[in-house]
Amino acid sequence: MSLIGILCLYLGWEIWKKEKITLIHDYHHKRVKDIDKKAYTGQMGKGMLIIGAGVMLTGIVDFITTSLFGWCFFVIGFSIGLVMMTHAQIKYNHGIF
């Protein structure tokens, strides 16, 4: 679980800081204007980072404890990240697809 979180963190960093919009499927950004690409990749990358952090924390907490408490991090991180990414899609791509 933590390895998937690290992968999501890496992809989020690449999308946000290096503005690698090509890591996002082309139909998700085909209507994003060139002037908005920096803001779009920033918000999408940050959303992916939050999802990755939640997934990674889930793996760490589940490894340390035997409770299902770690899944709270997953639900919170995934929900916040998904809302951020959906907001960016609607705002900059003028729709989810």
Long-range contacts (C-beta under 8 A, 24 or more apart in sequence): 1-55, 1-56, 1-58, 1-59, 1-62, 2-55, 2-56, 2-59, 2-60, 2-63, 3-59, 4-55, 4-59, 5-52, 5-53, 5-54, 5-55, 5-56, 5-57, 5-58, 5-59, 6-52, 6-56, 7-52, 8-48, 8-49, 8-51, 8-52, 8-55, 8-56, 9-48, 9-49, 9-52, 9-53, 9-56, 10-52, 11-48, 11-52, 12-45, 12-46, 12-47, 12-48, 12-49, 12-50, 12-51, 12-52, 13-45, 13-49, 14-45, 15-41, 15-44, 15-45, 15-48, 16-41, 16-42, 16-44, 16-45, 16-46, 16-48, 16-49, 17-45, 27-97, 28-89, 28-93, 28-97, 29-92, 29-93, 30-93, 31-93, 31-94, 31-95, 32-92, 32-93, 33-92, 36-92, 39-92, 40-88, 40-92, 40-93, 43-84, 43-85, 43-87, 43-88, 43-91, 43-92, 44-84, 44-85, 44-88, 46-84, 47-80, 47-81, 47-82, 47-83, 47-84, 47-85, 47-88, 48-81, 48-85, 49-81, 50-77, 50-80, 50-81, 50-84, 51-77, 51-78, 51-81, 51-82, 52-77, 53-77, 54-78, 54-80, 54-81
